Amino acid sequence: MFGRRSNAASAPTPATAAAGPTTAAPPVLQQEIVRAHPEPPRNPVPQAPLPKSEDYFRTKSMIFGALIEAIDLAQLARLEGEAAREEIRDIVSEIIGLKNIVLSIAEQEELLDDICNDVLGYGPLEPLLARDDIADVMVNGADRTFIEVAGKIQLTSVRFRDNQQLMNICQRIVSQVGRRVDEASPICDARLPDGSRVNVIAPPLAIDGPALTIRKFKKDKLTLDQLVRFGAISPEGAKILQIIGKVRCNVVISGGTGSGKTTLLNCLTAFIEHDERVITCEDAAELQLQQPHVVRLETRPPNLEGQGQVTMRDLVKNCLRMRPERIIVGEVRGPEAFDLLQAMNTGHDGSMGTLHANSPRECLARIESMITMGGFSLPSRTLREMITGSVDVIIQAMRMRDGSRRITHITEVMGMEGDVIITQDLFVYDVLGEDANGRLIGRHRSTGIGRPRFWERARYYGEERALAAALDAAADTVEQPL
């Protein structure tokens, strides 16, 4: 069967086995063997898929139509994933034979994979989702799909048959988490089984066809050590972050879109003790906590009648009744900031959250404005006193113009002086220039603070020696900014 040609090609036939090691397979077959069983490179190099001809898409549409007529969808739904895929491959191979379609082995395999992905998976998106070097997939209608690799956006040759196929795949994705996307509710947030975040906006709001955005998560969760190797933070700064996570400082991670806030939050949660009860609140569950005692909560949009909505504020309020030791909010973007600050200030030390802001000072102003937008008529000074009493550390992440991601500030919230919130930087990142390839050159430097505000907290948890050693090591590299 053509559907199993790649599996059969990987094992030598008796004739070729008897011929000895000098007998080589034909070049086309060798290419097919490599394609069917690639050897994973140690450092994979991103490769854009080759563009496909119009004849290929016409042939695929014809075979797909014949498959839908020939297949029993009710029977197919009862089969397991691999069994269903093999059944589809067998039927497609028969259709190719009956219609006398001339295809090379490589084209047949590609066609079989594409059609299986259309019926059982996410269609043309499957090859992109399988690549671990892609950070974002952005589909702008049926004909234009972009990806982000190494911080840079590039156009791919991936395309869909039409907008209806793209809409069907969007429906398949969001239905897995009990949501829907249609003209009545054209905006939807969802997630893939691996935790990747999905946003869909459909016509009539999206004029040129459905727009699908997928924020992919790496299969291997990043650690602080890896961030040090990537240059996102210095070793001394990473040690400070580790201590901040251990001694239950209340942390807000600030940054722009795509700056790595969620990744950094995942790194910090690795230092939570395994006997602590952690509750996470998110719009689309994407955090990957490794602790054994984690409760994951997710918001819910309203139904067709406009009822049943569960907001982030509802989740954060409910957390307080669930005996949490730490509350982690995936993203603070509204009046739930007030409830998170209250939680931080009422015995839930070590709580964390992320929000969109471009600097630590702007982060504090954003918290204040989000509480005000929630309808709380509190004086500004009262709000600021509440912020300073709740937030201990602000960590600023930034996506630089060369596509790299850096932790640019580790900033302490010190207190109030008059009506102004006082902060002090422990670490900052200075940009020094750029190399011949356009990559930015910079350095993380300590500001020389010898005893941060959370020193007593570190002493309470027995981490003051580690903190002193990290600060001393950082002080040895103190330099004045250029």
Rosetta blueprint (number, residue, H / E / L):
1 M L
2 F H
3 G H
4 R H
5 R H
6 S H
7 N H
8 A H
9 A H
10 S L
11 A L
12 P L
13 T L
14 P H
15 A H
16 T H
17 A H
18 A H
19 A L
20 G L
21 P L
22 T L
23 T L
24 A L
25 A L
26 P L
27 P H
28 V H
29 L H
30 Q H
31 Q H
32 E H
33 I H
34 V H
35 R H
36 A H
37 H L
38 P L
39 E L
40 P L
41 P L
42 R L
43 N L
44 P L
45 V L
46 P L
47 Q L
48 A L
49 P L
50 L L
51 P L
52 K L
53 S L
54 E H
55 D H
56 Y H
57 F H
58 R H
59 T H
60 K H
61 S H
62 M H
63 I H
64 F H
65 G H
66 A H
67 L H
68 I H
69 E H
70 A H
71 I L
72 D L
73 L H
74 A H
75 Q H
76 L H
77 A H
78 R L
79 L L
80 E L
81 G H
82 E H
83 A H
84 A H
85 R H
86 E H
87 E H
88 I H
89 R H
90 D H
91 I H
92 V H
93 S H
94 E H
95 I H
96 I H
97 G H
98 L H
99 K L
100 N L
101 I L
102 V L
103 L L
104 S L
105 I H
106 A H
107 E H
108 Q H
109 E H
110 E H
111 L H
112 L H
113 D H
114 D H
115 I H
116 C H
117 N H
118 D H
119 V H
120 L H
121 G L
122 Y L
123 G H
124 P H
125 L H
126 E H
127 P H
128 L H
129 L H
130 A H
131 R L
132 D L
133 D L
134 I E
135 A E
136 D E
137 V E
138 M E
139 V E
140 N E
141 G L
142 A L
143 D L
144 R L
145 T E
146 F E
147 I E
148 E E
149 V E
150 A L
151 G L
152 K E
153 I E
154 Q E
155 L E
156 T L
157 S L
158 V L
159 R L
160 F L
161 R L
162 D L
163 N H
164 Q H
165 Q H
166 L H
167 M H
168 N H
169 I H
170 C H
171 Q H
172 R H
173 I H
174 V H
175 S H
176 Q L
177 V L
178 G L
179 R L
180 R L
181 V L
182 D L
183 E L
184 A L
185 S L
186 P L
187 I E
188 C E
189 D E
190 A E
191 R E
192 L L
193 P L
194 D L
195 G L
196 S L
197 R E
198 V E
199 N E
200 V E
201 I E
202 A L
203 P L
204 P L
205 L L
206 A L
207 I L
208 D L
209 G L
210 P L
211 A E
212 L E
213 T E
214 I E
215 R E
216 K L
217 F L
218 K L
219 K L
220 D L
221 K L
222 L L
223 T L
224 L H
225 D H
226 Q H
227 L H
228 V H
229 R H
230 F H
231 G L
232 A L
233 I L
234 S L
235 P H
236 E H
237 G H
238 A H
239 K H
240 I H
241 L H
242 Q H
243 I H
244 I H
245 G H
246 K H
247 V L
248 R L
249 C L
250 N L
251 V E
252 V E
253 I E
254 S E
255 G E
256 G L
257 T L
258 G L
259 S L
260 G L
261 K H
262 T H
263 T H
264 L H
265 L H
266 N H
267 C H
268 L H
269 T H
270 A L
271 F L
272 I L
273 E L
274 H L
275 D L
276 E L
277 R L
278 V E
279 I E
280 T E
281 C E
282 E E
283 D L
284 A L
285 A L
286 E L
287 L L
288 Q L
289 L L
290 Q L
291 Q L
292 P L
293 H L
294 V E
295 V E
296 R E
297 L E
298 E E
299 T L
300 R E
301 P L
302 P L
303 N L
304 L L
305 E L
306 G L
307 Q L
308 G L
309 Q L
310 V E
311 T L
312 M H
313 R H
314 D H
315 L H
316 V H
317 K H
318 N H
319 C H
320 L L
321 R L
322 M L
323 R L
324 P L
325 E L
326 R E
327 I E
328 I E
329 V E
330 G L
331 E L
332 V L
333 R L
334 G L
335 P L
336 E H
337 A H
338 F H
339 D H
340 L H
341 L H
342 Q H
343 A H
344 M H
345 N L
346 T L
347 G L
348 H L
349 D L
350 G L
351 S L
352 M E
353 G E
354 T E
355 L E
356 H E
357 A L
358 N L
359 S L
360 P H
361 R H
362 E H
363 C H
364 L H
365 A H
366 R H
367 I H
368 E H
369 S H
370 M H
371 I H
372 T H
373 M H
374 G L
375 G L
376 F L
377 S L
378 L L
379 P L
380 S H
381 R H
382 T H
383 L H
384 R H
385 E H
386 M H
387 I H
388 T H
389 G H
390 S H
391 V L
392 D L
393 V E
394 I E
395 I E
396 Q E
397 A E
398 M E
399 R E
400 M L
401 R L
402 D L
403 G L
404 S L
405 R E
406 R E
407 I E
408 T E
409 H E
410 I E
411 T E
412 E E
413 V E
414 M E
415 G E
416 M E
417 E E
418 G L
419 D L
420 V E
421 I E
422 I E
423 T E
424 Q E
425 D E
426 L E
427 F E
428 V E
429 Y E
430 D E
431 V E
432 L E
433 G E
434 E E
435 D L
436 A L
437 N L
438 G L
439 R L
440 L E
441 I E
442 G E
443 R E
444 H E
445 R E
446 S E
447 T L
448 G L
449 I L
450 G L
451 R L
452 P L
453 R L
454 F L
455 W H
456 E H
457 R H
458 A H
459 R H
460 Y H
461 Y L
462 G L
463 E L
464 E H
465 R H
466 A H
467 L H
468 A H
469 A H
470 A H
471 L H
472 D H
473 A H
474 A H
475 A H
476 D L
477 T L
478 V L
479 E L
480 Q L
481 P L
482 L L
